[in-house]
Amino acid sequence: QVVEAMPEKALKSLATAGPEAVVQALPSGVDSGNLLAAVVEASLLQAASSTDAEEGEQFQALAVGILNDSSVLDRHAVLLSLAVLQAFLGALSAGTGKVKERRQRATKVLQEPVSILGARHPVALGAAFRQAVDMVLEGGDSAAADPLVKLLAPACAAVPESG
């Protein structure tokens, strides 16, 4: 799944309405996983690239709020996990500033969403991680997988060992 640019005006309207309103507005009986994944990815990408701290926090809050809705997350864990990782990769390759600064900003924005996913759906996060790494490697940039590993390391360490 690749998200084409979501209009910033629409994203701002969703962020202003808040995650609860977004989730409640979804029609029941309709699979809204792709829509929610697109909103989460676009929100996190916007949060990571925003130069306005307050606006960035509002976009991040939208994504985190959607991820904190247990019924949404339980139904769409893999899609949402992949959306989070795609937002991270997108934030690394887009935006302004030096690569190191973009990586730090993206990591800061994405830590909470990754922690939420890792705590509730580590298997889905792992599956999304494999897909994201495959996409990076298919693109021919094996060095780009390193930031993904660093982003996910804390979430992996928090998963209790089975057995």
C-alpha positions in Angstrom: 0.0 0.0 0.0 1.4 3.4 -1.0 -0.4 6.5 0.0 -0.6 9.2 -2.6 -0.5 12.6 -1.1 -3.5 13.3 1.1 -4.6 16.9 0.7 -3.1 18.9 3.6 -6.4 20.8 4.1 -8.3 17.5 4.5 -5.7 16.2 6.9 -5.9 19.4 9.0 -9.7 19.1 9.2 -9.3 15.5 10.4 -6.7 16.5 13.0 -8.9 19.3 14.2 -11.9 17.0 14.5 -9.8 14.5 16.5 -9.3 10.8 16.3 -12.5 9.9 18.2 -14.6 11.8 15.6 -12.7 10.2 12.7 -13.3 6.7 14.1 -17.0 7.4 15.0 -17.6 8.8 11.5 -16.6 5.5 9.8 -19.6 3.5 8.5 -20.1 0.3 10.3 -20.0 -2.8 8.2 -17.5 -1.2 5.8 -13.8 -2.2 5.9 -12.2 1.2 6.5 -8.7 -0.2 7.1 -7.1 1.4 4.0 -8.6 4.7 4.8 -7.4 4.6 8.4 -4.0 3.5 7.3 -3.8 6.4 4.8 -4.8 8.9 7.5 -2.3 7.5 10.0 0.5 7.5 7.5 -0.2 11.0 6.2 -0.6 12.3 9.7 2.7 10.9 10.9 4.5 12.0 7.7 3.1 15.5 8.2 4.0 15.5 11.9 7.6 14.5 11.1 8.0 17.1 8.4 6.1 20.0 10.1 8.2 23.1 11.0 5.4 24.2 13.3 5.7 22.2 16.6 2.0 22.7 17.6 0.8 21.6 14.2 3.1 18.6 14.2 1.8 17.6 17.6 -1.8 17.8 16.4 -1.0 15.5 13.4 0.8 13.1 15.7 -2.1 13.1 18.2 -4.5 12.2 15.3 -2.4 9.1 14.4 -1.8 8.1 18.0 -5.5 8.5 18.9 -6.5 6.2 16.0 -3.9 3.7 17.1 -5.1 3.8 20.7 -8.6 2.8 19.6 -8.4 -0.9 20.5 -11.2 -2.0 18.2 -9.6 -0.2 15.2 -6.2 -1.5 16.0 -7.3 -5.1 16.6 -9.1 -5.1 13.2 -6.4 -3.4 11.2 -3.1 -4.1 13.0 -1.0 -5.1 10.0 -2.3 -2.3 7.7 -1.7 0.3 10.5 1.7 -1.1 11.3 2.8 -0.9 7.7 1.4 2.7 7.5 3.5 3.7 10.5 6.7 2.2 9.0 5.9 3.7 5.6 5.5 7.1 7.2 8.9 6.7 8.8 10.5 5.8 5.5 8.7 8.7 3.8 9.9 11.1 6.5 13.5 10.0 6.0 13.4 10.6 2.2 11.2 13.8 2.2 11.3 17.1 4.0 13.9 19.7 4.6 17.1 19.6 6.5 20.0 17.3 6.8 19.5 13.5 6.7 20.5 13.1 10.4 18.0 15.8 11.4 15.2 14.2 9.4 16.0 10.9 11.0 16.0 12.3 14.5 12.7 14.1 13.9 11.0 11.1 12.3 12.3 8.8 15.1 10.9 11.1 17.7 7.5 11.3 16.1 7.2 7.6 15.4 8.4 6.2 18.7 5.0 6.4 20.4 3.1 4.8 17.5 5.7 2.0 17.3 5.5 1.4 21.0 1.7 1.2 20.9 1.8 -1.3 18.0 4.6 -3.3 19.6 2.8 -3.6 22.9 -0.5 -4.7 21.5 0.3 -6.4 18.2 4.0 -7.4 18.0 3.3 -10.0 15.4 1.6 -7.5 13.1 4.4 -5.0 13.6 6.9 -7.8 12.8 5.1 -8.6 9.6 4.9 -5.0 8.6 8.6 -4.6 9.4 9.4 -7.5 7.0 7.3 -5.9 4.3 9.0 -2.5 4.9 12.5 -3.9 4.7 11.6 -5.8 1.5 10.4 -2.6 0.0 13.6 -0.8 1.0 15.8 -3.6 -0.4 13.8 -3.8 -3.6 14.5 -0.1 -4.0 18.2 -0.9 -3.9 19.1 1.0 -0.8 20.1 -1.6 1.8 21.5 1.2 4.1 18.0 2.6 4.4 16.9 -0.5 6.4 19.2 0.5 9.3 17.0 3.3 10.6 14.0 0.9 10.6 15.9 -1.5 12.8 16.9 1.3 15.2 13.3 2.6 15.3 11.9 -0.9 16.1 14.6 -2.0 18.6 13.0 -0.5 21.7 9.6 -2.0 20.7 11.2 -5.4 20.2 12.9 -5.3 23.6 9.6 -4.5 25.3 7.9 -7.7 23.9 8.0 -10.4 26.6 9.7 -13.6 25.7 7.3 -16.5 25.0 7.8 -19.9 26.6 
